[in-house]
Amino acid sequence: MTLIKVLDPTAKRMDDNASPGPDAGALAGKRIGFRLDQIWRCWDWISENWAAKFEAAGAEVSYWRSTNRSGEEGEEQARSLEAWLKTVDIVISGLANCGSCTGWTIRDAVAAANAGVPTVAVATKNFEAFAHELAARGGRSGLRVHVLPYPLNELSREEVEPVAEAYFEGLLSVMGASLTEKEIAA
Amino acid sequence: MTIHKIKPSTRSNRVAKPLVSRDCGPAGCEVDWLTSGRVEVEDSIEAFTEASVELGWGDGLPLIPPTDARVRMFLSENDRYPDELIARMPDNSECTVEKIVINAVMAGAPPESLELIIAAIEAISEPDFELYGVNATTAPVFPGFIVNGPVRDALKIPYSYGCAGGVATRANAIGRAIRLIMRNVAGQVAGVTSQTTFGSPGRLASILMGEWEEKSPWAPLAERRAGVKGNAVTAFSTMGTMNVLDTTSTGAVAFLEMIGKSVSYAGANCYSPSMEYSEMTIGINPICAEIVAREVPNIEDVQEIIWKNAAASADWLQGLHRGQLESQGRVREDGKVYATPEPKDMVLFVCGGLGGLHALGLHSFGSSLSQTKAIAEAVPAAQAAE
């Protein structure tokens, strides 16, 4: 059989930052930002639960909600995200619980990590591999990803609360938080 | 709460073009302009098709091996340099003319379709098209394309019978070339970069159709939407085709009422609470268009009648769904949720066979906004050099 040479039709970005970025470190006095969306009520509930724990540990909490990404509103979203990232010391970005929402969760998390902010993206189990794939394609293969069980949004608030409790310690570990005795007690 | 209206942004994906010497031109240059890696395969379509699937390049259908000779021949029929950067894709990968041509060769697209493909890629890479979400989503969405101008006939883009799929024309190869670029450069691969739950037959060769301008009572879509006269392509995101059958209506208002009500259902993209707005694209058949225009000559009025009917009573929606839409301010004073913020967001065009009876619903994805681009005139490199 004769052999021929064919040209590769693919293109991918070549650069990568495999670093997970800086650890969150001590939490007291830090400004912790939650990136929310419009779809997942379970993520609102979990964020509220975790926010209360962070505040009890002496941190301040703020929220930024992703809405429309096209048109003038999309342009404004990009500006407001950039501005919000300047007001926080740590970012927790969620929720990667579908295709496009994993996309935007990771894209915004990569933006935070690239801004030098300690960042954790939060994904449900089914979208864990996808989150890592998109992070790598976004040039941050080392992005920290904390994984929650799946399915999640289909549960009631009473069912989601124990999940928030059970996965908080894992979040602290993934984000590289170092707790003081007072924080541990809180 | 106020309704979120759709206003295009000023953002653009225009990219700087590399500044290299163009003295010799793409046709007669001795320099190796083609920078893509080469892979050795057996010289047969069967072997290459099999290899392409293993390499992650293909869609499973037969492919033409993109040899240097074929790629250079394709380029020589056009006045484009292979290193020209057309767009940056969602993962920041570079979509160059070279990558476009390699994929076009593989799909069997004719060289004279290059400018159309380039315009299509430029359109979907605009930030307002939101290709990042289109690629990643669990939805079956893919970019579809409506072509205006004389290029429709030159490239045999269907706009009559079977225009949304199934007509024997090389337009299918052009659509497939765009899909291969989506796969190989833009990053829409099911199970890898796309979480699409079901996918769509449109992810193989897209929907590439024309507007039947000669049968349309209204100005061409590209002119109405973007002020572009002549050859142009409008890219829109779509979940696939939805048929609207109407064998009973008489008169414009009845036809439009049937269309509006039919495209409006609880699980349609336009009622998703994941964003506050979306567009809706609808193809109206030439017979219906003629009947409608006799009574309702202005396209804006046609859009408004469809829009008024493309609404759902909030009470009809499931409780949690309604709650999310209410919190977004989308339940209006009349107790309804409208499919799009305003009548102008109903993207209408004329196409289809003369059998009439049907309308074509093309539900969009998320808040992805349709984009129109002029198609440059294809000039063979040799002719351009003269």
Interface residues (C-beta under 8 A of the other chain):
Chain A: M1 T2 L3 I4 K5 V6 L7 D8 P9 T10 A11 K12 R13 D37 Q38 I39 T67 N68 R69 S70 G71 E72 E73 G74 E75 A78 C98 G99 S100 C101 T102 G103 W104 R107 F127 F130 E133 L134 R137 G138 G139
Chain B: H4 I6 K7 P8 S9 T10 R11 L34 S36 G37 R38 V39 E40 V41 E42 D43 S44 A47 F48 G56 W57 P65 P66 T67 D68 V71 M89 P90 D91 N92 S93 E94 C95 T96 E98 K99 I102 N103 M106 P127 D128 F129 E130 Y132 G133 V134 N135 A136 T137 T138 A139 L180 N184 V185 G187 V192 T193 S194 Q195 T196 P273 S274 M275 E276 Y277 Q324 Q328 G366 S367 S368 L369
